[in-house]
């Protein structure tokens, strides 16, 4: 009986560790997408012009999980982009964030 309980605890622990590792990996990938996919194609840089997003940008936006992106913007990238522009571009590409979504450490003001 004790061996069975120990085995069950071991399996549950391994399951939790696997899930946490997968979530952390997914978050890292989302942060990577901002730098490698969205920054080159989308008008989201600090101080950059306010222009409509290109077709490539909207294709990129449609392909990513914006909620995950918002939660995982790397610190070095956060200083290079305008989160408000990211939120606006997502909306212009028909992938708006839900009102109240926290994006890049700031609360989305779009209602």
N, C-alpha and C positions, 0 to 999 in steps of 0.2 A: 504494500500500500504506500509506504513512504517513498519507494523508488518511483512509483507511478506519479505521485504528487510532484516529486522533484523533476521528473521528465516533463510533466505538463508545464511547470513553471519555467523550465528551460525553453520549451517551444514558444511559450507566450513572450518571453523576453526577447528571443531571436526575432519573432514576428514584429514586435514593437521597434526594435533596432532597425530592421529592414525597412519598415514604413518611414521612420524618421530619416534614414539615409536617402531614400527615394525622394522625399519631399525636399530635403536640402539640395539634392542634385537638380531637381526640377527648378527650384528657385534660382540656382546659379545659372542654369540655362536661360531662364527668363531675363535675368540681368544682362547676360551676354548678348541676347537678341537686341536690346536697346542699342548697345554700342556697335554691333556688327551689321544689324539689319535696318533698324529705324533711323539711326543718326545719319547714315550716308544718303538715304532716300527721302527723308521727311524733313520739312521745315520746322525743326524743334529746337534749334540751337539758341543759346542765350545771345541776345543782340542781333540775331539774324532777322531778315525781313519777314513780315507777316504775309505770306503768299499761300494760295490754296495748295493742298497736297497733290502730288503727281499721281498718276495711275500706279506707278511702281510702289509708291508710298502706301497707297490704299490697299494694294495687294499684300504688302507686308503686314499692315495693320490687321487685315482680315485673317492672316495666317497665325497670329500670335494670341496668346491669352493675356489680354490687357490687364486683368485683375492681378495676375501673377507678375506681369511687368511692373505694375505700380508698386507692388509690395517688395520688389527686389531690384530697384534701381541702384547700381553700385555707387558708392560715395564719389569716386572720381568722375563718373558720368553725370551725377546729380549736379555737379558744379558747371557742367558744360551745356546742359539742356535747360529749357524753360518748361517746367512741368505743366504750366497752364497751356502752353502751346501743344504739348503732347496730348492733353485732354481734349483740346479743341480739334486737333487733327483727327483724333480717333472719332469724334462726333461727326466731323465732315466726311469721314470715310464710312459712315453708317455703322459704326461700332462704338456708340457712346457708352460711357461708364455710368453706372447707377448713381443717382444723386446720393451724396454722403460718402462716396468711395474715398478712402485715403490713398493718395497717389504720391509717391516720392517723399513722404513725410508731411505732406500738406493735404488738407481736406479739399476735395473737389467742390467747388462752389456752384457748379452747374445745377440748375433745378429743372 
